[in-house]
Amino acid sequence: MSEFTRLALELVEAGRQLHSRGLVPATSGNLSARMSDGTVAITVSGKHKGQLQEQDIMLVDKHGCSLDDRKPSAETLLHTSLYARYPDASAVLHPHSVNSTLISRLCEDWLNLGDYEILKAFPDIHTHQCQISVPIFTNDQDVARLSTKVDTCLSGMDIAVGYLIRGHGFYTWGSSVADAMRHLEALEFMFECELRLREIAK
């Protein structure tokens, strides 16, 4: 099995799992994995993530340019900028969950998450007695401009595990598709907890 086929099948399975949990409704979201040569396998534009096939995964170069004349996700630069920022990142996942969409509208510029046991799902975190900050960015149809804002923010963070786009969803990454899925599940769990805490506090 080629490296591309292996990664494409991992992304297909990730798409099906995310769809089964209601995290990528309609044709929302995008998924990618970095190849050993630096090219990126990414979902083609407009495909339902719960119905992906291997042929729905395409290749782009490190700048996000198509290598097979097909149209990648409109948000490809948000993936490639993360790969450029984090050399150890080998997968980037972007769901459009209800929890992330709602919490991004309730907070200003940051969501602080602390004292959750599930924080240990992230690399180099070994105790619940810590806090991570998830930046929130205003949605922007100019993806190049948005990716620059995101990268500038992430460059100043010691620990970054993901970010939110207001009214849109969130991005997270990992050293493999499986690692990125673990980070996604941990963030999604804490987003739901934060929403419930706000409801209880009313």
Kinemage of the C-alpha trace (Angstrom):
@kinemage 1
@onewidth
@group {chain A} dominant
@subgroup {mainchain}
@vectorlist {calphas} color= white
{ca met a 1} P 0.000 0.000 0.000
{ca ser a 2} L 1.405 3.393 -0.962
{ca glu a 3} L 1.839 6.164 1.599
{ca phe a 4} L -0.826 8.233 -0.152
{ca thr a 5} L -3.356 5.377 -0.104
{ca arg a 6} L -2.707 4.701 3.580
{ca leu a 7} L -3.183 8.335 4.552
{ca ala a 8} L -6.188 8.766 2.261
{ca leu a 9} L -7.895 5.780 3.893
{ca glu a 10} L -7.134 7.189 7.353
{ca leu a 11} L -8.745 10.479 6.359
{ca val a 12} L -11.740 8.663 4.892
{ca glu a 13} L -12.228 6.797 8.168
{ca ala a 14} L -11.783 9.987 10.189
{ca gly a 15} L -14.454 11.656 8.060
{ca arg a 16} L -16.878 8.821 8.689
{ca gln a 17} L -16.265 8.913 12.427
{ca leu a 18} L -16.722 12.669 12.595
{ca his a 19} L -19.916 12.484 10.557
{ca ser a 20} L -21.306 9.733 12.807
{ca arg a 21} L -20.866 12.113 15.761
{ca gly a 22} L -22.517 15.029 13.983
{ca leu a 23} L -19.312 17.061 13.805
{ca val a 24} L -19.192 17.687 10.032
{ca pro a 25} L -22.769 18.406 8.875
{ca ala a 26} L -23.589 18.767 5.173
{ca thr a 27} L -20.290 19.222 3.295
{ca ser a 28} L -18.590 21.161 6.086
{ca gly a 29} L -15.114 20.571 7.450
{ca asn a 30} L -11.844 19.541 5.889
{ca leu a 31} L -9.171 16.982 6.730
{ca ser a 32} L -5.546 16.602 5.730
{ca ala a 33} L -2.360 14.614 6.332
{ca arg a 34} L 1.218 15.483 5.428
{ca met a 35} L 3.222 13.083 3.278
{ca ser a 36} L 6.893 12.321 3.970
{ca asp a 37} L 7.902 14.404 0.917
{ca gly a 38} L 6.116 17.485 2.293
{ca thr a 39} L 3.096 17.329 0.007
{ca val a 40} L -0.309 17.273 1.661
{ca ala a 41} L -3.205 14.862 1.155
{ca ile a 42} L -6.413 16.845 1.680
{ca thr a 43} L -10.125 16.488 1.075
{ca val a 44} L -11.347 17.888 -2.224
{ca ser a 45} L -13.751 20.798 -2.099
{ca gly a 46} L -17.442 20.199 -1.460
{ca lys a 47} L -17.391 16.508 -0.503
{ca his a 48} L -19.549 15.115 2.290
{ca lys a 49} L -17.118 13.883 4.937
{ca gly a 50} L -19.282 10.953 5.882
{ca gln a 51} L -19.264 9.656 2.312
{ca leu a 52} L -15.604 10.073 1.408
{ca gln a 53} L -13.804 7.628 -0.865
{ca glu a 54} L -10.083 7.415 -1.566
{ca gln a 55} L -10.600 9.374 -4.790
{ca asp a 56} L -11.993 12.277 -2.734
{ca ile a 57} L -8.524 12.904 -1.286
{ca met a 58} L -6.147 14.931 -3.448
{ca leu a 59} L -2.589 16.248 -3.219
{ca val a 60} L -1.424 19.841 -2.822
{ca asp a 61} L 2.083 21.208 -2.420
{ca lys a 62} L 3.327 22.942 0.723
{ca his a 63} L 1.868 26.214 -0.554
{ca gly a 64} L -1.604 24.721 -1.044
{ca cys a 65} L -1.454 24.523 -4.839
{ca ser a 66} L -3.204 21.561 -6.449
{ca leu a 67} L -0.931 18.868 -7.845
{ca asp a 68} L -3.617 17.114 -9.871
{ca asp a 69} L -5.769 19.978 -11.235
{ca arg a 70} L -8.594 19.266 -8.818
{ca lys a 71} L -9.982 21.882 -6.447
{ca pro a 72} L -8.887 21.517 -2.815
{ca ser a 73} L -10.784 22.878 0.150
{ca ala a 74} L -11.111 26.650 0.132
{ca glu a 75} L -9.387 26.591 3.522
{ca thr a 76} L -6.282 24.708 2.374
{ca leu a 77} L -3.970 27.553 3.444
{ca leu a 78} L -5.131 27.092 7.030
{ca his a 79} L -3.770 23.542 6.805
{ca thr a 80} L -0.495 24.292 5.045
{ca ser a 81} L 0.312 27.195 7.373
{ca leu a 82} L -0.012 24.826 10.349
{ca tyr a 83} L 2.350 22.345 8.718
{ca ala a 84} L 4.827 25.162 8.119
{ca arg a 85} L 4.496 26.321 11.729
{ca tyr a 86} L 4.746 22.864 13.328
{ca pro a 87} L 7.286 20.476 11.727
{ca asp a 88} L 6.004 17.563 13.836
{ca ala a 89} L 2.395 18.004 12.693
{ca ser a 90} L 1.341 15.272 10.272
{ca ala a 91} L -2.442 15.735 10.309
{ca val a 92} L -4.865 18.668 10.570
{ca leu a 93} L -8.589 18.253 11.228
{ca his a 94} L -11.295 20.903 10.984
{ca pro a 95} L -14.802 19.970 12.167
{ca his a 96} L -17.852 22.241 12.361
{ca ser a 97} L -19.327 21.004 15.624
{ca val a 98} L -22.268 22.647 17.373
{ca asn a 99} L -20.262 22.989 20.598
{ca ser a 100} L -17.308 24.739 18.987
{ca thr a 101} L -19.552 26.990 16.933
{ca leu a 102} L -21.558 28.077 19.975
{ca ile a 103} L -18.646 28.560 22.372
{ca ser a 104} L -16.843 30.661 19.764
{ca arg a 105} L -19.794 33.049 19.766
{ca leu a 106} L -19.960 33.308 23.548
{ca cys a 107} L -16.305 34.201 24.151
{ca glu a 108} L -14.291 37.218 23.080
{ca asp a 109} L -10.764 36.493 21.833
{ca trp a 110} L -9.739 33.504 23.948
{ca leu a 111} L -11.238 30.432 25.581
{ca asn a 112} L -9.262 29.359 28.646
{ca leu a 113} L -9.486 25.702 29.612
{ca gly a 114} L -8.109 24.588 32.960
{ca asp a 115} L -8.350 21.835 35.584
{ca tyr a 116} L -9.731 19.260 33.157
{ca glu a 117} L -8.282 15.759 33.492
{ca ile a 118} L -8.644 15.335 29.733
{ca leu a 119} L -5.984 17.996 29.177
{ca lys a 120} L -3.539 15.085 29.489
{ca ala a 121} L -4.668 14.016 26.011
{ca phe a 122} L -2.286 16.656 24.642
{ca pro a 123} L 1.494 16.270 24.279
{ca asp a 124} L 3.664 17.347 27.220
{ca ile a 125} L 0.706 17.888 29.548
{ca his a 126} L 0.880 15.521 32.519
{ca thr a 127} L -1.516 17.041 35.032
{ca his a 128} L -4.965 18.529 35.166
{ca gln a 129} L -3.475 21.406 37.172
{ca cys a 130} L -2.738 23.557 34.164
{ca gln a 131} L -4.487 25.834 31.704
{ca ile a 132} L -4.428 26.096 27.949
{ca ser a 133} L -5.743 28.991 25.920
{ca val a 134} L -7.581 28.518 22.638
{ca pro a 135} L -7.551 31.646 20.451
{ca ile a 136} L -10.727 32.698 18.649
{ca phe a 137} L -10.560 34.399 15.269
{ca thr a 138} L -13.234 36.304 13.389
{ca asn a 139} L -14.372 34.373 10.348
{ca asp a 140} L -12.958 35.753 7.089
{ca gln a 141} L -13.612 34.662 3.510
{ca asp a 142} L -10.120 35.948 2.660
{ca val a 143} L -8.378 32.763 3.780
{ca ala a 144} L -4.876 34.062 3.076
{ca arg a 145} L -5.492 36.992 5.406
{ca leu a 146} L -7.028 34.732 8.044
{ca ser a 147} L -4.141 32.250 7.869
{ca thr a 148} L -1.674 35.085 8.403
{ca lys a 149} L -3.569 36.259 11.501
{ca val a 150} L -3.695 32.719 12.851
{ca asp a 151} L 0.008 32.112 12.253
{ca thr a 152} L 0.999 35.392 13.882
{ca cys a 153} L -0.993 34.491 16.979
{ca leu a 154} L 0.302 30.915 17.181
{ca ser a 155} L 3.887 32.109 16.816
{ca gly a 156} L 3.610 33.786 20.225
{ca met a 157} L 2.112 30.797 22.060
{ca asp a 158} L 4.185 28.338 24.097
{ca ile a 159} L 1.429 25.722 24.050
{ca ala a 160} L -1.074 25.631 21.189
{ca val a 161} L -3.432 22.721 20.646
{ca gly a 162} L -6.079 24.268 18.423
{ca tyr a 163} L -8.020 27.386 17.563
{ca leu a 164} L -11.601 28.451 16.987
{ca ile a 165} L -13.098 30.463 14.139
{ca arg a 166} L -16.127 32.379 15.325
{ca gly a 167} L -19.411 30.865 14.183
{ca his a 168} L -17.492 28.357 12.095
{ca gly a 169} L -15.719 25.527 13.914
{ca phe a 170} L -12.217 24.685 15.066
{ca tyr a 171} L -8.827 23.415 13.946
{ca thr a 172} L -6.524 20.990 15.699
{ca trp a 173} L -3.526 18.951 14.633
{ca gly a 174} L -1.276 16.087 15.668
{ca ser a 175} L 1.651 13.874 14.766
{ca ser a 176} L -0.725 11.455 13.033
{ca val a 177} L -4.376 11.278 12.053
{ca ala a 178} L -5.021 9.258 15.217
{ca asp a 179} L -3.301 11.866 17.394
{ca ala a 180} L -5.248 14.693 15.749
{ca met a 181} L -8.480 12.759 16.360
{ca arg a 182} L -7.578 12.392 20.040
{ca his a 183} L -6.944 16.126 20.321
{ca leu a 184} L -10.199 16.857 18.510
{ca glu a 185} L -12.172 14.641 20.894
{ca ala a 186} L -10.540 16.249 23.938
{ca leu a 187} L -11.288 19.775 22.734
{ca glu a 188} L -14.839 18.879 21.773
{ca phe a 189} L -15.411 17.396 25.257
{ca met a 190} L -14.163 20.568 26.959
{ca phe a 191} L -16.177 22.824 24.630
{ca glu a 192} L -19.319 20.946 25.674
{ca cys a 193} L -18.368 21.176 29.351
{ca glu a 194} L -17.842 24.930 29.050
{ca leu a 195} L -21.222 25.394 27.414
{ca arg a 196} L -22.933 23.388 30.161
{ca leu a 197} L -21.143 25.359 32.885
{ca arg a 198} L -22.375 28.606 31.362
{ca glu a 199} L -25.906 27.264 31.255
{ca ile a 200} L -25.733 26.169 34.906
{ca ala a 201} L -24.351 29.564 35.919
{ca lys a 202} L -27.330 31.453 34.519
